[in-house]
Amino acid sequence: MKIAMPYLNGQVNAHFGSSREFVVVETENGKITGKKILTNEVLHNHGGLASMLKTEGVEVIITGGIGRPMAEALQRTGLQVISGASGEVERVAADFLSGQLVTGGGQCNCGGHH
């Protein structure tokens, strides 16, 4: 399974829409087997980001805050979206895999304009 997270300085970026990097964590049998950084300097549209992540083979998105239009675009492409996460990306992925991921509110306060 591949898990993607908005990435900023080794942490889950608190705001999906402002992310210029995404980490894709590859997992197998409940363990992290690799990770890859995707750079997004040009796509700031819902469909483009969703398509980029889906093409990469991602199944799950774990993020901090995310606007409803972006979350819906990701879900329309078949991606599971988990919001309200924070912390170091490998720890967040490991917690998700073990069923121990704790999340808070994940709706961003940007007015849903991104």
Secondary structure, 3 states (H helix, E strand, C coil): CEEEEEEECCEECCEHHHCCEEEEEEEECCEEEEEEEEECCCCCCHHHHHHHHHHCCCCEEECCEECHHHHHHHHHCCCEEECCCCCEHHHHHHHHHHCCCCCCCCECCCCCCC
